[in-house]
Amino acid sequence: MIRSELPPSPARSMNDRHRASRLSLTTTIGVVVALVAFSYSATAAWGLERFPPPDFTDHELPKTQFTPPRSSGWEYVDLAVLAGAIGLASLFAVGIRTDQKTEDTSNTSKKNPSRRGRSRKGLMTIAVFCLIWFGFIRDGCVCPIGAIQNVTLAFADANYTLPIYTVGFFLLPVLAALWFGRTFCSSVCPLGAVQELVLLRPVKVPAWLEHSLGLVPYFYLGWAVMMAATSTAFVICRYDPFVGIFRMGASSGMVIFGGLLLGVGLFVGRPYCRFLCPYGAILGLCSRAAKYPTRITPDDCLNCRLCESACPYGAIQKPTVDLPHEQLPRLRRRFFLAVAAVPLLIGVGTFLGSRADGLLSRYDYTVCLAERVLAEEQGKIEGTDDTSQAFRASGIPIPMLYETAAERRKTLATAGGWLGAWIGLVIGVKVVHLGLRRKRPEFDLNPSRCVACGRCFDACPVHREQTGRIEPEPIALEPISLEPGRKEETAR
C-alpha cells in the first residue's frame, strides 16, 4: 500500500529537541578532545627511550618497520576503548526500538515503531576519535584485521602463544556483527573511518563489477589464512594500505598504494572495505545472522528510493516483482546447473592451486634463502648478501638447507591446493547465490554489504519525521523501474 503522508510527529517542541541535540553533540566533542589530549600527553611521557644511545658514538640506529613494544596495560586500555566504541557505534547505528501509540481516523489505537538513538553524527564523531586513537596514536596495531593471522597461527602451531587481548580484538567485532551487523566497520575501524571521511562525490559501481570485485576479500582471506597457517608470512600486515599514513613512514610502494586507494575513495565508497578487506568478509558472513541489524526505516517503507540514492556502497536491495510463469523453468535449470558446477570449480581450483608452489614460495624465507645460496654456488650471482652471509656463518650444511627448502615447497603445494579449493568454492557459491530469487516487498539492506554508516536512515523521511527533523510533506508519485522491463508506481 502506498502512503501519501507520514504519521504525525511526536509531541515534543522543536526547540527542546534542537537544544538537547546541541548539548549532546557538545558533550561528545568535549570528551573526544579530552581523551585525545590525554593520550598525546601519555604517549609523550611514556614514549621516552629507557636506554638512549650514548653521545660519544656516531652510530645511527636503524629504523624499525614494526610498532615498538609498549606496556601490556595499554593493550587492555585499547581493548576497553574498542569495546566502548563498538557499543556506542551499535547504539548509533541500530538504536533502541520504542513503540508510540497513535490514533488513526477510525479512533482505534495503533502502535508505530520507532528507533531512538540512531545518529549519523554520533557515528562520525566515533570515526574521528577511533581514527586518531587506533590509527595515529596506536599506529594501527593491534587491529582485528591483522589478528586473523595471529588466531590462525595459534590454531596451526601449538608452540605459538596468543595474547588474550589479541583474541579480544578478533572476537569483539565478530560478536557485535552477530548481534547488530557490521557496526565495527561503521566507525570503529580506522581503515574504514579514513575512507568514510574522505568520500566526497560517490559514484555507483556497476552491478557486474560489484559482484566480481566482491569476491576478492574472500580470496584474500583464504590466502592470508594459508600463509599464516604455514608460518610463511603475515601478508595482511605486509600489505596494509594505510599503515604508511598512520605511522608516517612505509615503503614507497605501499605509500603509493594507500594514496591511490584514498584517491579512488574520493569517488568510490570504501574501496578497501568492499573489495579487499578480509575481515570485512568474515563480518559480512556473521552479519547475515544478526539479531538486531541496522534497518533503513523502523516503520513501513514508502518506496521513495531516497535510501538507494544515499547509499554509496551498493547495500540497498530493490523490491522484486513476480516473474511470468513461463520463465520459471529456465531459471530452475540455470540454478541446478550452477549447483552442479560447484564440485567442478573446487576440483579445478585444487589442481591449479597445488601447482602454484613456486609463486607461494616467494614469500617463504627458507626457500628464498636456498635459491640465493644455490645461485651463488652456481656462479649466477657474484658475492653475498646479508642473509646468505649470515647463513654461511652459522655453520649449517648447505645440503640441509636445500632439503628443508624442498620440504617447505611440498608444504606450500599442499596449502596451495586447499587455497585453490577455497577459491573454487567461493566462486561456486557466488554463482549459486546469484541464481536464487527472494521476494522483497520493499527496499531493504544487504547485511553483508551494509557497513552501518547511517546514510540510508538519515535520508529516510520516516526516520527524519520521527526524530523531528522534518515535518510531514506530501510525496509525489511517479513510475520507477524495479526490474528490467517492468515498471511499478511507487512513492518518489
C-alpha positions as CSV (number, residue, x, y, z in Angstrom):
1,M,0.0,0.0,0.0
2,I,1.3,3.4,-1.0
3,R,1.2,6.1,1.7
4,S,0.8,9.7,0.7
5,E,1.9,11.3,4.0
6,L,3.8,10.5,7.1
7,P,2.5,9.7,10.6
8,P,2.1,12.7,13.0
9,S,5.3,14.0,14.6
10,P,5.9,13.2,18.4
11,A,4.5,15.6,20.9
12,R,7.7,17.5,21.7
13,S,8.8,21.0,20.8
14,M,11.4,21.6,18.1
15,N,13.4,24.0,20.3
16,D,13.8,21.3,23.0
17,R,14.9,18.8,20.5
18,H,17.5,21.1,19.0
19,R,18.7,22.2,22.4
20,A,19.2,18.5,23.5
21,S,20.9,17.7,20.3
22,R,23.4,20.6,20.6
23,L,24.1,19.7,24.2
24,S,24.7,16.0,23.3
25,L,27.0,16.9,20.4
26,T,28.9,19.5,22.5
27,T,29.4,16.9,25.3
28,T,30.6,14.3,22.9
29,I,33.1,16.6,21.2
30,G,34.4,17.7,24.6
31,V,35.0,14.1,25.7
32,V,36.8,13.3,22.4
33,V,39.1,16.3,22.7
34,A,39.9,15.5,26.3
35,L,40.7,11.9,25.5
36,V,42.9,12.9,22.6
37,A,44.8,15.4,24.7
38,F,45.3,12.9,27.4
39,S,46.5,10.2,25.0
40,Y,49.0,12.6,23.4
41,S,50.4,13.6,26.7
42,A,50.6,10.0,27.9
43,T,52.3,9.0,24.7
44,A,54.9,11.7,25.1
45,A,55.6,10.9,28.7
46,W,55.8,7.1,28.3
47,G,57.4,7.0,24.9
48,L,60.8,8.1,26.1
49,E,63.7,5.7,25.4
50,R,64.8,3.8,28.5
51,F,68.3,3.4,27.1
52,P,69.2,6.2,24.8
53,P,72.3,5.9,22.6
54,P,75.5,7.4,24.1
55,D,76.7,10.8,23.0
56,F,80.2,9.7,22.1
57,T,79.2,7.5,19.1
58,D,78.1,8.5,15.6
59,H,76.2,5.2,15.1
60,E,72.8,5.8,13.6
61,L,70.1,3.5,15.0
62,P,68.2,1.6,12.3
63,K,64.5,2.4,11.9
64,T,62.2,-0.5,12.6
65,Q,59.2,-1.3,10.4
66,F,57.2,-2.6,13.3
67,T,55.5,-0.9,16.2
68,P,57.8,-0.9,19.3
69,P,56.5,-2.9,22.2
70,R,54.6,-1.0,24.9
71,S,53.3,-1.7,28.3
72,S,50.8,-4.6,28.4
73,G,48.5,-2.3,30.4
74,W,48.0,-0.1,27.3
75,E,46.9,-3.2,25.3
76,Y,44.0,-3.7,27.7
77,V,43.2,0.0,27.6
78,D,42.9,-0.4,23.8
79,L,40.6,-3.4,24.3
80,A,38.4,-1.4,26.6
81,V,38.3,1.5,24.2
82,L,37.4,-0.9,21.4
83,A,34.5,-2.4,23.4
84,G,33.2,1.0,24.3
85,A,33.4,2.3,20.7
86,I,31.6,-0.8,19.3
87,G,28.9,-0.4,21.9
88,L,28.3,3.3,21.1
89,A,28.5,2.6,17.3
90,S,25.9,-0.2,17.7
91,L,23.6,2.2,19.6
92,F,24.0,5.0,17.0
93,A,23.6,2.6,14.1
94,V,20.8,0.3,15.4
95,G,19.1,2.4,18.1
96,I,16.6,1.3,20.7
97,R,13.2,0.4,19.5
98,T,10.2,2.1,21.1
99,D,6.5,1.9,20.2
100,Q,4.4,5.0,20.1
101,K,0.6,4.8,20.4
102,T,-1.3,7.0,17.9
103,E,-4.9,7.2,16.9
104,D,-6.0,6.9,13.3
105,T,-9.2,8.3,11.7
106,S,-11.2,5.3,12.9
107,N,-10.4,6.2,16.5
108,T,-8.5,3.0,17.1
109,S,-5.2,3.0,18.8
110,K,-2.1,1.8,16.8
111,K,1.5,1.2,17.7
112,N,4.0,2.9,15.5
113,P,7.6,1.5,15.8
114,S,10.4,4.0,16.1
115,R,14.2,3.9,16.7
116,R,15.6,6.2,19.3
117,G,19.3,6.9,19.5
118,R,20.2,6.4,15.8
119,S,22.6,9.2,14.8
120,R,24.9,9.5,11.9
121,K,26.6,12.5,13.6
122,G,27.4,10.2,16.5
123,L,28.9,7.6,14.2
124,M,31.1,10.3,12.6
125,T,32.3,11.5,16.0
126,I,33.3,8.0,16.9
127,A,35.0,7.6,13.5
128,V,37.2,10.7,14.1
129,F,38.1,9.6,17.6
130,C,38.9,6.0,16.5
131,L,40.9,7.2,13.5
132,I,43.1,9.3,15.9
133,W,43.3,6.7,18.6
134,F,43.7,3.4,16.8
135,G,45.2,4.9,13.7
136,F,47.7,7.6,14.5
137,I,48.3,7.1,18.2
138,R,48.3,3.3,18.3
139,D,49.9,3.1,14.8
140,G,47.1,0.7,13.6
141,C,48.3,-2.2,15.7
142,V,46.9,-4.4,17.2
143,C,44.0,-4.4,14.8
144,P,41.2,-7.0,14.3
145,I,42.1,-7.4,10.6
146,G,45.7,-8.4,11.3
147,A,44.5,-10.6,14.3
148,I,43.2,-13.1,11.7
149,Q,46.7,-14.2,11.2
150,N,47.6,-14.5,14.9
151,V,44.5,-16.6,15.6
152,T,45.2,-18.8,12.6
153,L,48.8,-19.4,13.6
154,A,47.7,-20.2,17.1
155,F,45.5,-23.0,15.8
156,A,48.2,-24.3,13.4
157,D,51.1,-24.1,15.8
158,A,50.8,-25.3,19.4
159,N,54.0,-23.5,20.3
160,Y,52.7,-20.1,19.3
161,T,51.4,-18.0,22.3
162,L,48.4,-16.0,21.5
163,P,47.9,-12.9,23.8
164,I,44.4,-12.6,25.4
165,Y,44.0,-9.1,24.1
166,T,44.6,-10.2,20.6
167,V,41.8,-12.8,21.0
168,G,39.6,-9.9,22.3
169,F,40.4,-7.7,19.3
170,F,39.5,-10.5,17.0
171,L,36.3,-11.7,18.7
172,L,34.6,-8.4,19.8
173,P,33.7,-7.2,16.3
174,V,32.6,-10.7,15.4
175,L,30.3,-10.9,18.4
176,A,28.9,-7.4,17.6
177,A,28.3,-8.5,14.0
178,L,26.3,-11.5,15.2
179,W,24.0,-9.1,17.1
180,F,24.0,-5.8,15.3
181,G,25.7,-6.3,12.0
182,R,28.9,-4.6,10.8
183,T,28.9,-1.8,13.4
184,F,32.6,-2.2,13.8
185,C,33.1,-1.2,10.2
186,S,30.8,1.8,10.5
187,S,33.1,4.0,12.5
188,V,35.4,2.0,14.8
189,C,37.8,0.5,12.3
190,P,40.4,3.2,11.5
191,L,40.8,1.9,7.9
192,G,37.1,2.3,7.3
193,A,36.9,5.6,9.2
194,V,39.6,7.3,7.0
195,Q,37.7,6.1,3.8
196,E,34.4,7.3,5.2
197,L,35.8,10.7,5.9
198,V,37.4,11.3,2.5
199,L,34.3,10.3,0.4
200,L,33.2,13.4,-1.4
201,R,31.3,12.7,-4.5
202,P,30.3,9.0,-4.6
203,V,29.6,7.3,-7.9
204,K,27.7,4.0,-8.3
205,V,29.7,0.9,-9.2
206,P,28.1,-1.3,-11.9
207,A,26.4,-4.4,-10.5
208,W,28.5,-6.8,-12.5
209,L,31.7,-5.1,-11.3
210,E,30.4,-5.0,-7.7
211,H,29.7,-8.8,-7.7
212,S,33.1,-9.6,-9.3
213,L,35.3,-7.4,-7.1
214,G,33.2,-8.5,-4.1
215,L,34.9,-12.0,-4.3
216,V,38.4,-10.6,-3.8
217,P,38.1,-10.2,0.0
218,Y,37.3,-13.9,0.3
219,F,40.2,-14.8,-1.9
220,Y,42.4,-12.5,0.2
221,L,41.1,-14.1,3.4
222,G,42.0,-17.6,2.2
223,W,45.4,-16.5,1.1
224,A,46.1,-14.8,4.4
225,V,44.9,-17.8,6.4
226,M,47.0,-20.2,4.3
227,M,50.2,-18.1,4.6
228,A,49.7,-17.7,8.4
229,A,48.9,-21.4,9.0
230,T,52.1,-22.5,7.2
231,S,54.2,-19.9,9.2
232,T,55.2,-18.3,5.9
233,A,54.2,-14.6,6.2
234,F,51.6,-12.2,7.7
235,V,50.5,-10.8,4.3
236,I,47.7,-8.7,5.8
237,C,50.2,-6.6,7.8
238,R,52.6,-6.5,4.9
239,Y,50.1,-5.1,2.5
240,D,48.2,-2.8,4.9
241,P,47.5,0.2,2.6
242,F,47.2,2.8,5.3
243,V,50.0,1.8,7.6
244,G,52.2,4.4,5.9
245,I,49.7,7.1,6.8
246,F,49.2,6.0,10.4
247,R,52.9,5.5,11.1
248,M,54.2,8.4,8.9
249,G,56.6,6.1,7.1
250,A,56.5,3.0,4.9
251,S,57.9,1.7,1.7
252,S,57.3,3.8,-1.4
253,G,55.2,1.1,-3.0
254,M,52.8,1.0,0.0
255,V,52.6,4.8,0.2
256,I,51.6,4.9,-3.5
257,F,49.1,2.1,-2.9
258,G,47.5,3.8,0.0
259,G,47.4,7.1,-1.8
260,L,45.7,5.5,-4.8
261,L,43.1,3.9,-2.6
262,L,42.3,7.2,-0.9
263,G,42.2,8.9,-4.3
264,V,39.7,6.3,-5.5
265,G,37.9,6.6,-2.2
266,L,37.0,10.2,-3.0
267,F,34.5,8.9,-5.6
268,V,34.1,5.1,-4.8
269,G,32.8,4.4,-1.3
270,R,35.3,2.5,0.8
271,P,37.2,0.6,-1.9
272,Y,39.4,-1.3,0.6
273,C,36.4,-2.3,2.8
274,R,34.3,-3.5,-0.1
275,F,36.9,-5.1,-2.5
276,L,39.9,-6.1,-0.4
277,C,39.3,-6.3,3.4
278,P,39.4,-10.0,4.6
279,Y,38.0,-9.2,8.0
280,G,35.1,-7.5,6.3
281,A,34.3,-10.8,4.5
282,I,34.1,-12.5,8.0
283,L,31.9,-9.8,9.4
284,G,29.7,-9.8,6.3
285,L,29.0,-13.5,6.8
286,C,28.3,-13.1,10.5
287,S,26.0,-10.1,9.9
288,R,23.7,-12.3,7.9
289,A,22.7,-13.9,11.2
290,A,22.5,-10.6,13.1
291,K,19.6,-10.5,15.6
292,Y,19.2,-6.7,15.6
293,P,20.7,-5.4,12.3
294,T,20.6,-1.9,11.0
295,R,17.3,-1.0,9.3
296,I,16.5,1.7,6.8
297,T,13.2,2.6,8.4
298,P,11.6,1.4,11.6
299,D,8.1,1.7,10.0
300,D,6.6,0.7,6.7
301,C,8.7,1.6,3.7
302,L,7.5,4.3,1.5
303,N,9.5,3.1,-1.5
304,C,10.7,6.7,-2.0
305,R,14.2,5.5,-3.2
306,L,15.9,8.2,-1.1
307,C,17.9,5.5,0.7
308,E,19.0,4.0,-2.6
309,S,20.4,7.3,-3.8
310,A,22.1,8.0,-0.4
311,C,23.9,4.7,-0.1
312,P,27.3,4.7,-1.9
313,Y,28.1,1.1,-1.1
314,G,25.6,-0.8,-3.1
315,A,24.0,-2.2,0.0
316,I,20.3,-1.3,-0.8
317,Q,18.3,-4.1,-2.4
318,K,15.3,-3.1,-4.5
319,P,11.8,-4.6,-4.2
320,T,11.2,-7.6,-6.5
321,V,8.2,-8.3,-8.8
322,D,6.7,-11.7,-9.7
323,L,8.1,-13.2,-12.9
324,P,6.0,-14.8,-15.6
325,H,5.4,-18.5,-15.1
326,E,7.0,-19.3,-18.5
327,Q,10.4,-18.0,-17.2
328,L,10.5,-20.2,-14.1
329,P,11.6,-23.5,-15.7
330,R,14.5,-21.8,-17.4
331,L,15.6,-20.2,-14.1
332,R,15.4,-23.6,-12.3
333,R,17.6,-25.2,-14.9
334,R,20.2,-22.4,-14.5
335,F,20.1,-22.8,-10.8
336,F,20.7,-26.6,-10.9
337,L,23.5,-26.2,-13.4
338,A,25.1,-23.7,-11.0
339,V,24.9,-26.2,-8.1
340,A,26.3,-29.0,-10.3
341,A,29.3,-26.7,-11.3
342,V,30.4,-26.2,-7.7
343,P,32.3,-29.5,-7.4
344,L,33.9,-28.9,-10.8
345,L,35.1,-25.5,-9.7
346,I,36.5,-26.8,-6.5
347,G,38.4,-29.6,-8.4
348,V,39.9,-27.1,-10.9
349,G,40.9,-24.8,-8.1
350,T,42.6,-27.6,-6.2
351,F,44.6,-28.7,-9.3
352,L,45.7,-25.2,-10.1
353,G,46.5,-24.2,-6.5
354,S,48.7,-27.3,-5.9
355,R,50.9,-26.2,-8.8
356,A,51.3,-22.6,-7.5
357,D,54.0,-23.6,-5.0
358,G,56.6,-21.6,-7.0
359,L,54.6,-18.5,-6.7
360,L,53.8,-19.0,-3.0
361,S,57.4,-19.8,-2.2
362,R,58.4,-16.3,-3.0
363,Y,57.1,-15.4,0.5
364,D,59.0,-18.2,2.3
365,Y,62.3,-17.2,3.9
366,T,63.9,-20.6,3.7
367,V,63.1,-21.2,0.1
368,C,64.3,-17.7,-0.9
369,L,67.5,-18.3,1.1
370,A,68.1,-21.6,-0.6
371,E,67.6,-20.2,-4.0
372,R,70.0,-17.4,-3.2
373,V,72.7,-19.7,-1.9
374,L,72.2,-22.1,-4.9
375,A,72.6,-19.1,-7.3
376,E,75.8,-18.1,-5.5
377,E,77.2,-21.7,-5.6
378,Q,76.5,-21.9,-9.4
379,G,78.2,-18.6,-10.1
380,K,75.0,-16.9,-11.3
381,I,75.3,-14.2,-8.6
382,E,78.6,-12.7,-7.6
383,G,79.1,-12.0,-3.9
384,T,76.8,-12.5,-1.0
385,D,74.0,-10.5,0.7
386,D,73.2,-10.2,4.4
387,T,71.0,-13.3,4.5
388,S,73.4,-15.7,2.7
389,Q,76.4,-14.3,4.6
390,A,74.6,-14.9,7.9
391,F,73.7,-18.5,6.8
392,R,77.2,-19.3,5.9
393,A,78.5,-18.0,9.2
394,S,76.0,-20.3,11.1
395,G,77.8,-23.4,10.0
396,I,74.7,-25.2,8.8
397,P,75.4,-27.6,5.9
398,I,74.2,-26.3,2.5
399,P,72.5,-29.7,1.6
400,M,70.5,-29.4,4.8
401,L,69.2,-26.0,3.7
402,Y,68.2,-27.4,0.3
403,E,66.4,-30.3,2.0
404,T,64.5,-28.0,4.3
405,A,63.5,-25.8,1.3
406,A,62.2,-28.8,-0.6
407,E,60.0,-29.7,2.4
408,R,58.7,-26.2,2.6
409,R,57.8,-26.3,-1.1
410,K,55.9,-29.5,-0.6
411,T,54.0,-27.9,2.3
412,L,53.2,-24.9,0.3
413,A,52.0,-27.0,-2.6
414,T,49.5,-28.8,-0.3
415,A,48.4,-25.5,1.2
416,G,48.0,-24.1,-2.3
417,G,45.7,-26.9,-3.2
418,W,43.5,-26.0,-0.2
419,L,43.6,-22.4,-1.2
420,G,42.6,-23.2,-4.8
421,A,39.7,-25.4,-3.4
422,W,38.6,-22.4,-1.3
423,I,38.6,-20.1,-4.3
424,G,36.6,-22.5,-6.3
425,L,34.1,-22.9,-3.5
426,V,33.7,-19.1,-3.2
427,I,33.1,-18.7,-6.9
428,G,30.6,-21.6,-7.0
429,V,28.7,-20.3,-4.0
430,K,28.5,-16.8,-5.6
431,V,27.1,-18.3,-8.9
432,V,24.5,-20.3,-6.9
433,H,23.6,-17.2,-4.9
434,L,23.0,-15.1,-8.0
435,G,20.6,-17.8,-9.2
436,L,18.4,-17.5,-6.2
437,R,15.4,-15.2,-6.1
438,R,13.9,-13.9,-2.9
439,K,10.8,-11.9,-2.6
440,R,11.2,-8.4,-1.2
441,P,8.2,-6.1,-0.9
442,E,10.2,-3.0,-0.1
443,F,13.7,-1.6,-0.2
444,D,16.0,-3.5,2.2
445,L,19.6,-3.7,3.3
446,N,22.0,-6.4,2.2
447,P,23.6,-7.3,5.5
448,S,26.9,-8.5,4.1
449,R,27.5,-5.2,2.2
450,C,26.0,-2.8,4.7
451,V,28.7,-1.1,6.9
452,A,26.1,0.6,9.1
453,C,27.3,4.1,8.2
454,G,23.8,5.6,8.8
455,R,23.4,7.4,5.4
456,C,20.3,5.4,4.5
457,F,18.3,6.0,7.7
458,D,19.5,9.6,7.8
459,A,17.9,10.1,4.4
460,C,14.7,8.1,5.2
461,P,11.7,10.5,5.6
462,V,10.1,8.3,8.2
463,H,13.1,8.3,10.4
464,R,13.6,12.0,9.9
465,E,10.0,12.7,10.8
466,Q,10.1,10.5,13.9
467,T,13.2,12.3,15.1
468,G,11.6,15.7,14.5
469,R,14.0,16.8,11.7
470,I,11.3,17.4,9.1
471,E,7.6,18.0,9.1
472,P,5.3,15.6,7.1
473,E,5.0,16.6,3.4
474,P,3.0,15.1,0.6
475,I,5.0,12.7,-1.5
476,A,4.6,12.8,-5.3
477,L,4.1,9.6,-7.3
478,E,5.9,8.7,-10.4
479,P,6.8,5.4,-12.1
480,I,10.1,3.8,-11.3
481,S,11.7,0.7,-12.7
482,L,12.1,-2.1,-10.1
483,E,13.2,-4.9,-12.6
484,P,14.4,-4.7,-16.2
485,G,11.4,-4.3,-18.4
486,R,8.9,-3.8,-15.5
487,K,7.6,-0.6,-14.0
488,E,5.7,-0.1,-10.8
489,E,4.1,3.1,-9.5
490,T,5.6,4.0,-6.2
491,A,6.4,6.9,-4.0
492,R,9.1,9.3,-5.1
